[in-house]
Amino acid sequence: MKDIRDENIDPSLLEKIPLTFAKNNLILPLKREDDHVTVAVGDPSGVFALGDMERLFNLPVRVVHVGREEVLSAINRFYDRLSGSAQEVIEGLNGESLQSIATAWEEPRDLIDLTDEAPVTRLLNSIIFQAVKDRASDIHIEPYERDVEVRFRIDGVLYPVLSPPKILQDAMVSRVKIMANLDIAEKRLPQDGKIRVLVAGKDIDVRVSVIPTSHGERVVMRLLDRKAEIIGLERLGLERGYTRALERLLGKNNGFILVTGPTGSGKTTTLYSALKRIDATRRNIITIEDPVEYQLKGIGQIQVNPRIGLTFASGLRSILRQDPDIIMVGEIRDRETAEIAIQASLTGHLVLSTLHTNDTASAITRLVDMEIEPYLVASSLSCVCAQRLVRVLCERCKEGYTPSKEEMEIFKIPPKRLFKPRGCERCFNTGYYGRTGIFEFMVIDRGLRGLILKHQDADTIRRYAVKSGMKTLLADGLNKAVRGITSLEEVLRVIMD
């Protein structure tokens, strides 16, 4: 047997086998026949557990050898379905449990004991487990006057998933704090922490932020898969011509590559994808980030720590003494960082960074507004890439339609057919599954350098770039809508925000 399919497994057998036993022995019961039980084994050492299986089911065992990874994947997949959801955990808490939690909360010294109680622990574990299963990037625990709401951010949009009883609010927050090694007694000041958990075989970093509000402490948890593969440039959503242009610039020994956009627009992902394309064995690559989101092999990564004076500017100065070929600065936040980055790009280093502006032209004027001399901006900048993230239509349920007259007027060449979301089980009835980027890619040529030196405004720079062939964010988004990658509604939602 090469793979384990859903129809080959009897879920009732799994209920008798603990998850830890199945994982430790890489063994999974499949089906019960009249005179035996068929068991998948993924490791030779698993045969030592067959005797336990025979005693448990009181039947002989027939072994089927399957690949190690396939058995582990099946164990994670099927035990995932057996796990109760967070809502089921709440429903399982009777009035006595809630009252005992409320009573324990009234005594500060019982706080740690309270958060170690099975109901609260199971509830938080279920919420994190469900978030990972649903591909959520963030978990929000939001207290209000009379209730608490838990929401997941999936593909950039927040969805309500759970409303725990108000009586559980403090216990939930305290449990999160203990998991993140935060001060559970401090409720007046914001706190940040980190949790590392293993969920269905995935190694997840959970970045925790707690802030005080008028109705209690609000928690946001950012989920990052430590072993997630960095997306290649060709999968970001960049057009092939722009991808080739970026690769050409990445091959140079100097220059300044700037990626711009609002928070959550995928800028850091683009920079990681660019670094992945560079041969780190032949070039010395050092980054300074806040935070370091993904570990990159062969690359030195520095975490910003303002508490001890390690800022982007001070870290960048130290990096320059490490004989770097390529430097990535997580974000240009002030004039000092911008000046050092630009000077580095002019002295034989390739520098990559991000900036918070809405489009490519605004990024140039923002650098000048930071009191960077226009001649330095013009001579150092290689390209500016502005971006947003749009949700991708679910391939299983998207449906085509004939656009209305108003929709056709948005396009230069009116399309005969567009696509819209419908919703199915795969996409949780949202109609979207995953995200991709829409881009505005500006290569700095001689004409643009002249405009920068003349201190021209963003509108003038933008008009020149469009006349020279640059596609705007809206044009790239409309192109993806026509190709059925996303919907027109989604493009307008993201561009107009």
Salt bridges, closest charged atoms under 4 A:
ASP3 OD1 - ARG5 NE 3.99
ASP6 OD1 - ARG77 NE 3.93
ASP6 OD2 - ARG81 NH2 3.11
ASP35 OD1 - HIS36 ND1 2.85
ASP43 OD2 - ARG68 NH1 2.67
ASP52 OD1 - ARG55 NH2 2.43
ASP80 OD1 - LYS133 NZ 3.44
ASP116 OD1 - ARG175 NH1 3.39
ASP138 OD2 - ARG222 NE 2.58
GLU142 OE2 - HIS140 ND1 3.34
GLU142 OE2 - ARG151 NH2 2.92
GLU142 OE2 - ARG218 NH2 2.89
ASP155 OD1 - ARG135 NH1 3.15
GLU186 OE2 - ARG188 NE 3.28
ASP203 OD2 - ARG196 NH2 2.65
ASP203 OD2 - ARG226 NE 3.22
ASP205 OD2 - LYS194 NZ 3.84
ASP205 OD2 - ARG226 NH1 3.14
GLU217 OE2 - LYS177 NZ 2.68
GLU229 OE2 - LYS276 NZ 3.67
GLU234 OE1 - ARG277 NH2 2.51
GLU239 OE2 - LYS471 NZ 2.58
GLU247 OE2 - ARG277 NH1 1.80
ASP279 OD2 - ARG282 NE 3.44
ASP290 OD2 - ARG333 NH2 3.17
GLU331 OE1 - ARG333 NE 3.27
GLU331 OE2 - HIS356 NE2 3.42
GLU336 OE2 - ARG317 NH2 2.22
GLU339 OE2 - ARG335 NE 3.03
ASP359 OD2 - ARG462 NH2 2.58
GLU371 OE1 - ARG335 NH1 3.03
GLU395 OE2 - LYS398 NZ 3.37
GLU399 OE1 - ARG422 NH1 3.79
ASP459 OD1 - ARG462 NH1 2.68
ASP476 OD2 - LYS480 NZ 3.04
GLU490 OE1 - ARG391 NH2 3.02
GLU490 OE2 - ARG493 NH2 2.74
